[in-house]
Amino acid sequence: MTTENIKVKRAGVPGYVMARALGDLQPSAQSLSAIRTRLSFLLNLQSSESASLVKAGKEFVPFIENCPSVTKTHPEILSGVFDKPEFERD
């Protein structure tokens, strides 16, 4: 008996529809697992840790938006160990 032949209803949904939906979820679950593996360097911060971070409010937006152009016109203001390509990507 194949899943297409199952006529059992669960919550008003035919069994074959449920089976197909669950089958469609399997590749998605595998993809999510792969993403989690590749992004394993990310971590969750505790509320006390996130509270200690500097937060850029609306008043800092113009400053933040000007940073890339200033670093290009005045590269001498950055330390030699500053990762300019990484900064530009961010």
Backbone as numpy.savetxt, mean C-alpha at the origin, in Angstrom:
# Nx Ny Nz CAx CAy CAz Cx Cy Cz
-19.82 -35.42 -9.30 -20.66 -34.24 -9.30 -19.77 -32.99 -9.30
-19.95 -32.11 -10.26 -19.15 -30.90 -10.34 -19.82 -29.77 -9.58
-19.07 -28.72 -9.35 -19.64 -27.59 -8.61 -20.76 -26.91 -9.39
-20.74 -27.03 -10.71 -21.81 -26.45 -11.52 -23.13 -27.16 -11.30
-23.09 -28.43 -10.91 -24.30 -29.21 -10.71 -24.89 -29.05 -9.31
-24.16 -28.47 -8.39 -24.65 -28.32 -7.03 -25.72 -27.24 -7.01
-26.88 -27.56 -6.48 -27.98 -26.61 -6.45 -28.32 -26.18 -5.02
-27.42 -26.47 -4.08 -27.65 -26.10 -2.69 -27.54 -24.58 -2.58
-28.51 -23.99 -1.88 -28.49 -22.54 -1.72 -27.98 -22.18 -0.33
-27.13 -21.16 -0.29 -26.64 -20.62 0.97 -26.92 -19.14 0.95
-27.70 -18.71 1.88 -28.08 -17.30 1.98 -28.70 -16.82 0.67
-29.47 -17.68 0.02 -30.15 -17.31 -1.21 -29.29 -17.36 -2.46
-28.05 -17.82 -2.34 -27.15 -17.90 -3.49 -26.95 -19.37 -3.84
-27.16 -19.73 -5.11 -26.97 -21.13 -5.51 -25.53 -21.59 -5.25
-25.37 -22.86 -4.94 -24.07 -23.42 -4.62 -23.04 -23.25 -5.72
-23.47 -23.40 -6.99 -22.51 -23.27 -8.08 -21.98 -21.84 -8.20
-22.82 -20.86 -7.84 -22.37 -19.48 -7.86 -21.36 -19.25 -6.74
-21.65 -19.79 -5.55 -20.72 -19.68 -4.43 -19.39 -20.34 -4.77
-19.45 -21.53 -5.38 -18.22 -22.27 -5.71 -17.38 -21.47 -6.70
-18.03 -20.87 -7.68 -17.29 -20.09 -8.67 -16.67 -18.84 -8.03
-17.44 -18.18 -7.17 -16.93 -16.99 -6.50 -15.74 -17.34 -5.62
-15.84 -18.43 -4.89 -14.71 -18.84 -4.05 -13.50 -19.23 -4.89
-13.75 -19.87 -6.03 -12.65 -20.21 -6.94 -11.99 -18.97 -7.51
-12.78 -17.93 -7.76 -12.22 -16.67 -8.27 -11.41 -15.94 -7.21
-11.71 -16.20 -5.94 -11.00 -15.53 -4.87 -9.61 -16.11 -4.64
-9.40 -17.34 -5.01 -8.12 -18.01 -4.75 -6.94 -17.27 -5.39
-7.00 -16.93 -6.68 -5.87 -16.18 -7.26 -5.67 -14.83 -6.58
-6.75 -14.19 -6.18 -6.63 -12.90 -5.49 -5.93 -13.07 -4.16
-6.28 -14.11 -3.43 -5.64 -14.37 -2.14 -4.16 -14.66 -2.33
-3.81 -15.37 -3.39 -2.40 -15.65 -3.66 -1.66 -14.36 -4.02
-2.32 -13.49 -4.78 -1.70 -12.21 -5.14 -1.46 -11.36 -3.91
-2.45 -11.31 -3.01 -2.27 -10.54 -1.78 -1.14 -11.09 -0.94
-1.03 -12.40 -0.91 0.05 -13.03 -0.16 1.40 -12.63 -0.74
1.50 -12.61 -2.07 2.74 -12.22 -2.74 3.08 -10.76 -2.45
2.06 -9.91 -2.43 2.28 -8.49 -2.13 2.79 -8.33 -0.71
2.17 -9.04 0.24 2.62 -8.95 1.63 4.07 -9.41 1.76
4.45 -10.44 1.00 5.82 -10.93 1.06 6.79 -9.89 0.52
6.43 -9.26 -0.60 7.32 -8.26 -1.19 7.41 -6.99 -0.36
6.36 -6.70 0.40 6.36 -5.49 1.22 6.62 -5.80 2.68
7.37 -6.85 2.92 7.62 -7.28 4.30 8.41 -6.25 5.10
9.05 -5.31 4.43 9.82 -4.29 5.14 8.91 -3.26 5.81
7.63 -3.23 5.42 6.70 -2.31 6.06 6.34 -2.82 7.45
6.04 -1.92 8.33 5.67 -2.35 9.67 4.56 -1.47 10.19
3.85 -1.98 11.16 2.79 -1.21 11.81 3.38 -0.48 13.01
3.04 0.79 13.13 3.51 1.55 14.26 2.49 1.49 15.38
2.98 1.44 16.59 2.11 1.57 17.76 1.66 3.02 17.85
0.56 3.28 18.51 0.04 4.65 18.59 1.05 5.58 19.26
1.80 5.08 20.24 2.81 5.91 20.88 3.95 6.26 19.91
4.27 5.33 19.00 5.33 5.59 18.01 4.86 6.59 16.98
3.62 6.46 16.51 3.13 7.38 15.49 2.91 8.77 16.08
2.60 8.86 17.36 2.41 10.16 18.01 3.72 10.93 18.07
4.85 10.23 18.07 6.14 10.91 18.17 6.64 11.43 16.82
5.99 11.07 15.74 6.42 11.51 14.41 5.95 12.94 14.13
6.73 13.66 13.37 6.36 15.02 12.98 5.27 14.92 11.92
4.23 15.69 12.12 3.13 15.69 11.16 3.13 17.02 10.41
3.06 16.92 9.11 3.07 18.13 8.28 1.63 18.55 8.03
1.22 19.64 8.63 -0.13 20.15 8.46 -0.23 21.00 7.20
-1.39 21.61 7.03 -1.66 22.42 5.82 -0.67 23.57 5.66
-0.21 24.10 6.79 0.70 25.25 6.70 2.06 24.88 6.13
2.41 23.59 6.14 3.71 23.14 5.62 3.65 22.70 4.16
2.46 22.61 3.57 2.32 22.12 2.20 3.13 22.95 1.21
3.04 24.28 1.22 3.85 25.06 0.26 5.35 24.80 0.42
5.82 24.69 1.66 7.23 24.40 1.91 7.63 23.06 1.32
6.81 22.05 1.58 7.10 20.69 1.09 7.07 20.65 -0.44
6.14 21.36 -1.04 6.05 21.37 -2.50 7.24 22.09 -3.14
7.86 23.02 -2.45 9.00 23.77 -2.98 10.33 23.04 -2.80
10.39 22.09 -1.91 11.65 21.41 -1.61 12.36 20.83 -2.85
11.66 20.10 -3.73 12.37 19.54 -4.89 13.01 20.61 -5.77
12.30 21.71 -6.02 12.88 22.74 -6.90 14.06 23.44 -6.22
13.99 23.63 -4.92 15.09 24.28 -4.20 16.33 23.39 -4.21
16.14 22.09 -4.03 17.30 21.20 -4.03 17.95 21.12 -5.40
17.19 21.36 -6.45 17.77 21.36 -7.80 18.52 22.66 -8.08
17.97 23.78 -7.62 18.62 25.06 -7.89 19.76 25.36 -6.91
19.71 24.75 -5.72 20.75 24.97 -4.71 21.20 23.62 -4.13
21.87 22.80 -4.90 22.26 21.47 -4.41 23.26 21.52 -3.26
23.91 22.64 -3.06 24.90 22.75 -1.99 24.27 22.72 -0.59
22.98 22.91 -0.49 22.35 22.91 0.84 22.16 21.50 1.39
22.31 20.50 0.55 22.14 19.12 1.00 23.47 18.49 1.38
23.41 17.62 2.35 24.60 16.88 2.77 25.03 15.95 1.65
26.31 15.61 1.62 26.83 14.70 0.60 26.26 13.30 0.71
25.78 12.92 1.88 25.24 11.58 2.07 23.73 11.54 1.81
23.13 12.70 1.52 21.70 12.76 1.24 21.41 12.07 -0.09
20.43 11.20 -0.11 20.08 10.43 -1.31 19.13 11.25 -2.19
19.71 12.04 -3.10 18.91 12.93 -3.95 17.96 12.17 -4.88
18.41 11.10 -5.56 17.47 10.38 -6.43 16.26 9.82 -5.66
16.50 9.32 -4.46 15.40 8.80 -3.63 14.46 9.92 -3.23
15.02 11.06 -2.89 14.21 12.23 -2.53 13.34 12.66 -3.70
13.89 12.67 -4.90 13.13 13.07 -6.08 12.01 12.09 -6.39
12.26 10.80 -6.14 11.20 9.80 -6.37 10.05 9.97 -5.38
10.39 10.33 -4.15 9.35 10.53 -3.14 8.54 11.75 -3.44
